[in-house]
Each structure stands twice: as structure tokens, then as C-alpha cells.
């Protein structure tokens, strides 16, 4: 790839005196598998606090320095420290704290891409952080060493992309039925009825849920909730957004239903999020 094209793909989101963050979009062979690859390094002491809302990103974090403190749906405790790990989907807010010494590469997978990469039922990662050697074994630990010894982010991103590409080369494809049902939920904004998907496939709802648990880690109903929530969150950030209109547009029964879902999936009310 020409150097100038590589530079266009890499974005710098650093803040001088606080942290350095680089982001690369995947090459064509990894589209649909990886959404992006990020490099993060804190450059000053401090207490960094971030809350990530329920999403459809499956991250692989490979750390070369201090671990992160991570709490699922709560503030992290003393025992909630994680360095290199993979995290499955979680239908709730994730609280992340660090203290000025973090440095890592993060590969963000799509749900279906994660199944091909990790080569195991995604239900084994759902609602949890699993340490690197448990998900990738000796291969993962060797990758961590190579990334840590690399001279810069560009080389690290190249190494990470090559590792992912090699691992998915002979991985089993997602069942066409599951891929179709997943796409229907995504493109409908989470409004497609699960019973209609099962009927179209000639499957029972139980069989469909089992397929989703293996391929994605959560059932189609939970997937639909996360999709609706993220669509509503996106609409709320537009000018002159009205919560009642957003609730109706996104398929919530009423505004109270939307509020309950925001509390479950973001840990806050829509009004609190709208002022951030």
C-alpha cells in the first residue's frame, strides 16, 4: 500500500500532555471482520475515567504497560484489573479507569468477525473479560511481545492486521441463516420481529436463539435492544431532537420505555446523556 494511502487511513486523536491515540481503518480483506485498530498511550499521571455504553464491538486489548480497571455495570473494584484481554458483548454500561500508565493496541471486531477470529462460541466471552492466553494461547502471548517491541504505531498496526488476516484465513464462515438474520436486525434498526425471522428461516425461536448465542454471544432479542438503543442515541445527537419522536421512530412502546432502556444499556437517563 502506498505510504500516502496508509497515512490517510490512520487518524490521530491525541491530546498533548494527556494521551496519545492513533486509529487505523482495516484493509479490504478485513472489512466486515474488524471495524478499526487503535493505539493508546497515556503520557501523564492522572485518573482517566470513561463509560462505554452497550455496543456491538468485540474488543481485543493487548497491553504493554499498566492494566485498566474495568467494571461491568458498576464502578470497578480493586480486583477488577485487566491488562491484555478479549471482551464479549455486554448489554449495559462498561466503566473503564486508568491512572496515567496505560499503553495498548486494541483491535475492534464486528460480532460475526469475532466468532471467526476467536474460533469459539461467542457465548464464552459474553458479559466478561477473558485474559489473552485463555483466548489465544501461546500465539497471543507471542503477538503481545512483538507488538511491545515494535518501534511505532504503524508497525504495530501492520503486525495486528497480519495476525488477524492469518487467523481468519481458514476459519469457518458464519452460517448463512445467522448472517441473514443478523443483517435483518441491523438494517431494520432493531425493529424486525424475532418471530418473523424464525418463521422465514423455518426455525423455532429457540433454535434461532441458540445460533445467535454461538455466533454472536447474545440472543436476537438482546441484539435488537442494543441496535435500537444505539440508533436512538445517534438520533438524540442531532439538532432539535425530541425524545418522544425518537422513541416512536425507534420502535419503543413510549418514552417511558425508552428511558428504561437507556438506564439499562447506558446507566443513565436520556436527559443526562443529552447534556454530555
C-alpha positions as CSV (number, residue, x, y, z in Angstrom):
1,X,0.0,0.0,0.0
2,X,1.4,3.5,-0.9
3,X,2.6,5.4,2.1
4,X,0.2,8.3,1.5
5,X,-2.8,6.0,1.4
6,X,-1.6,4.4,4.7
7,X,-1.4,7.8,6.3
8,X,-4.9,8.7,5.2
9,X,-6.2,5.6,6.9
10,X,-4.5,6.4,10.2
11,X,-6.1,9.1,12.3
12,X,-4.5,10.9,15.3
13,X,-6.8,11.7,18.3
14,X,-4.0,12.6,20.7
15,X,-4.2,15.3,23.4
16,X,-0.8,16.7,24.2
17,X,0.2,16.2,27.8
18,X,-2.6,13.6,28.5
19,X,-2.6,10.8,26.0
20,X,-1.7,9.6,22.5
21,X,-4.3,7.8,20.4
22,X,-4.0,6.6,16.8
23,X,-6.7,4.8,14.8
24,X,-6.5,2.8,11.6
25,X,-9.3,1.5,9.4
26,X,-8.9,-2.1,8.2
27,X,-7.6,-3.1,4.8
28,X,-10.2,-4.5,2.4
29,X,-9.6,-8.2,3.4
30,X,-10.6,-7.4,7.0
31,X,-13.7,-5.3,6.2
32,X,-16.7,-6.9,8.0
33,X,-14.3,-8.6,10.4
34,X,-12.6,-5.6,12.0
35,X,-14.1,-2.1,12.4
36,X,-10.8,-0.4,13.4
37,X,-7.5,-0.8,15.2
38,X,-6.5,1.7,17.9
39,X,-3.2,2.5,19.6
40,X,-3.4,4.2,23.0
41,X,-0.7,5.5,25.4
42,X,-1.1,7.7,28.4
43,X,1.6,10.4,28.6
44,X,0.9,12.0,32.0
45,X,-0.1,10.8,35.5
46,X,-3.8,11.2,36.3
47,X,-7.1,9.5,36.7
48,X,-8.8,8.7,33.4
49,X,-12.5,7.8,33.6
50,X,-14.6,6.6,30.7
51,X,-18.0,5.0,30.3
52,X,-18.8,2.9,27.2
53,X,-22.5,2.2,26.5
54,X,-23.8,-1.1,25.2
55,X,-22.4,-1.6,21.7
56,X,-21.8,-4.2,19.1
57,X,-18.0,-4.0,19.3
58,X,-15.9,-7.0,20.5
59,X,-12.5,-5.7,21.5
60,X,-9.2,-7.5,21.8
61,X,-6.9,-5.4,24.0
62,X,-3.1,-6.1,24.1
63,X,-1.3,-4.1,26.8
64,X,2.3,-3.4,27.3
65,X,2.0,-1.4,30.5
66,X,-0.3,-0.8,33.4
67,X,-3.7,-2.6,33.4
68,X,-7.1,-0.9,33.2
69,X,-9.7,-1.1,35.9
70,X,-13.0,-2.3,34.3
71,X,-16.4,-2.7,35.8
72,X,-19.4,-4.2,34.0
73,X,-22.4,-2.1,35.0
74,X,-20.6,-0.7,38.1
75,X,-17.5,1.2,39.2
76,X,-14.5,-1.2,39.1
77,X,-13.2,-2.6,42.4
78,X,-9.6,-3.4,43.5
79,X,-9.9,-6.9,41.9
80,X,-11.2,-5.6,38.5
81,X,-7.8,-5.0,36.8
82,X,-7.2,-6.3,33.3
83,X,-4.2,-5.9,31.0
84,X,-4.4,-8.0,27.8
85,X,-7.9,-9.5,27.3
86,X,-10.9,-10.0,25.0
87,X,-14.3,-8.8,26.0
88,X,-17.6,-10.2,24.6
89,X,-20.8,-8.3,24.1
90,X,-22.4,-6.8,27.2
91,X,-25.9,-5.3,27.4
92,X,-25.0,-2.5,29.8
93,X,-22.5,0.3,30.5
94,X,-18.8,-0.5,31.0
95,X,-16.8,1.7,33.3
96,X,-13.1,2.0,32.5
97,X,-10.5,3.7,34.6
98,X,-6.8,4.1,34.2
99,X,-4.1,6.0,36.0
100,X,-1.6,7.5,33.6
101,X,0.4,4.5,32.7
102,X,-1.7,2.6,30.2
103,X,-0.4,1.6,26.7
104,X,-2.1,-0.8,24.4
105,X,-3.3,-1.9,21.0
106,X,-7.0,-2.5,20.6
107,X,-8.5,-4.5,17.7
108,X,-12.2,-3.9,17.5
109,X,-14.2,-6.8,15.9
110,X,-17.7,-7.0,14.5
111,X,-19.8,-9.6,16.3
112,X,-19.7,-12.0,13.3
113,X,-16.0,-11.3,12.7
114,X,-15.1,-12.0,16.3
115,X,-16.6,-15.5,16.0
116,X,-14.4,-16.3,13.0
117,X,-11.3,-14.8,14.7
118,X,-11.6,-16.4,18.2
119,X,-12.8,-19.7,16.8
120,X,-15.0,-20.5,19.8
121,X,-18.7,-19.9,20.7
122,X,-19.0,-16.2,21.5
123,X,-21.2,-17.1,24.5
124,X,-17.9,-18.0,26.2
125,X,-17.0,-14.3,26.1
126,X,-20.4,-12.7,26.8
127,X,-20.5,-10.4,29.8
128,X,-16.9,-10.9,30.7
129,X,-13.2,-10.1,30.1
130,X,-11.1,-13.1,29.3
131,X,-7.3,-12.9,29.6
132,X,-5.2,-13.1,26.5
133,X,-3.6,-16.5,27.0
134,X,-7.0,-18.1,27.6
135,X,-8.4,-16.9,24.2
136,X,-5.3,-17.0,22.0
137,X,-2.8,-19.1,23.9
138,X,0.8,-19.0,23.0
139,X,0.1,-17.3,19.7
140,X,-1.5,-14.3,21.6
141,X,1.4,-14.0,24.0
142,X,3.9,-14.1,21.1
143,X,1.9,-11.3,19.4
144,X,2.0,-9.2,22.6
145,X,5.8,-9.5,22.7
146,X,6.1,-8.5,19.0
147,X,3.8,-5.5,19.4
148,X,5.5,-4.4,22.6
149,X,8.9,-4.4,20.8
150,X,7.7,-2.7,17.6
151,X,9.2,0.8,17.1
152,X,5.9,2.7,16.3
153,X,2.2,2.5,15.9
154,X,2.3,1.9,12.1
155,X,4.4,-1.2,12.6
156,X,2.1,-2.4,15.4
157,X,-1.0,-1.9,13.3
158,X,0.7,-3.8,10.4
159,X,1.5,-6.7,12.8
160,X,-2.0,-6.8,14.2
161,X,-3.6,-6.8,10.8
162,X,-1.4,-9.6,9.6
163,X,-2.1,-11.6,12.7
164,X,-5.9,-11.3,12.2
165,X,-5.7,-12.0,8.5
166,X,-3.7,-15.2,9.0
167,X,-6.1,-16.4,11.8
168,X,-9.3,-16.0,9.8
169,X,-7.9,-17.3,6.6
170,X,-9.2,-20.9,7.2
171,X,-11.8,-20.1,9.8
172,X,-15.3,-21.4,9.3
173,X,-17.8,-19.0,7.7
174,X,-20.9,-17.8,9.6
175,X,-24.0,-19.8,8.8
176,X,-25.9,-18.1,6.1
177,X,-29.1,-18.2,8.1
178,X,-27.5,-16.5,11.1
179,X,-25.8,-13.9,8.9
180,X,-29.1,-13.1,7.1
181,X,-31.0,-12.8,10.4
182,X,-28.2,-10.6,11.9
183,X,-28.3,-8.3,8.9
184,X,-32.1,-8.0,9.0
185,X,-31.9,-6.9,12.7
186,X,-29.2,-4.3,11.9
187,X,-30.7,-2.9,8.8
188,X,-34.2,-2.6,10.4
189,X,-32.7,-0.7,13.4
190,X,-33.7,-3.5,15.7
191,X,-37.4,-3.3,14.8
192,X,-37.7,-6.6,13.0
193,X,-39.9,-9.1,14.9
194,X,-37.8,-12.1,16.0
195,X,-40.8,-14.5,15.4
196,X,-40.9,-13.4,11.7
197,X,-37.2,-14.0,11.3
198,X,-37.6,-17.5,12.7
199,X,-40.6,-18.2,10.5
200,X,-38.8,-17.0,7.4
201,X,-36.0,-19.4,8.2
202,X,-38.3,-22.3,9.1
203,X,-36.6,-22.4,12.5
204,X,-38.0,-22.3,16.0
205,X,-37.2,-19.3,18.1
206,X,-35.2,-21.5,20.4
207,X,-33.1,-22.8,17.5
208,X,-32.5,-19.2,16.3
209,X,-31.5,-18.0,19.8
210,X,-29.1,-20.9,20.0
211,X,-27.5,-20.0,16.7
212,X,-27.1,-16.4,17.8
213,X,-25.6,-17.4,21.2
214,X,-22.9,-19.3,19.3
215,X,-22.2,-16.8,16.6
216,X,-22.7,-13.5,18.5
217,X,-22.9,-14.3,22.2
218,X,-26.3,-12.8,22.8
219,X,-29.8,-13.7,21.6
220,X,-31.6,-11.8,18.8
221,X,-33.9,-10.0,21.2
222,X,-30.9,-8.6,23.2
223,X,-29.2,-7.7,19.9
224,X,-32.3,-5.8,18.8
225,X,-32.3,-3.9,22.1
226,X,-28.7,-2.8,21.6
227,X,-29.3,-1.8,18.0
228,X,-32.4,0.3,18.9
229,X,-30.6,2.0,21.7
230,X,-27.6,3.0,19.5
231,X,-29.9,4.3,16.8
232,X,-31.8,6.4,19.4
233,X,-28.6,7.6,20.9
234,X,-27.4,8.7,17.4
235,X,-30.7,10.5,16.7
236,X,-30.6,12.3,20.1
237,X,-27.3,14.0,19.0
238,X,-28.9,15.7,16.0
239,X,-30.2,19.2,16.3
240,X,-33.7,19.8,17.7
241,X,-34.0,16.2,18.7
242,X,-37.3,15.3,20.6
243,X,-37.3,12.3,22.8
244,X,-40.9,11.4,22.2
245,X,-40.3,11.5,18.4
246,X,-37.1,9.4,18.8
247,X,-39.0,6.8,20.9
248,X,-41.7,6.4,18.2
249,X,-39.1,6.4,15.4
250,X,-37.0,3.7,17.0
251,X,-39.9,1.4,17.9
252,X,-40.2,1.9,21.6
253,X,-43.7,1.5,23.1
254,X,-43.5,5.0,24.5
255,X,-41.0,7.5,26.0
256,X,-41.0,5.7,29.4
257,X,-39.9,2.5,27.6
258,X,-37.0,4.4,26.0
259,X,-36.0,5.8,29.4
260,X,-35.9,2.3,31.0
261,X,-33.8,1.0,28.1
262,X,-31.3,3.9,28.4
263,X,-30.9,3.2,32.1
264,X,-30.2,-0.5,31.4
265,X,-27.9,0.0,28.5
266,X,-26.1,3.2,29.3
267,X,-26.6,3.5,33.1
268,X,-28.1,7.0,32.7
269,X,-31.3,8.6,31.6
270,X,-31.7,10.1,28.1
271,X,-31.7,13.6,29.5
272,X,-28.4,13.0,31.4
273,X,-26.8,11.7,28.2
274,X,-28.0,14.6,26.1
275,X,-26.0,17.2,28.1
276,X,-22.7,15.4,27.7
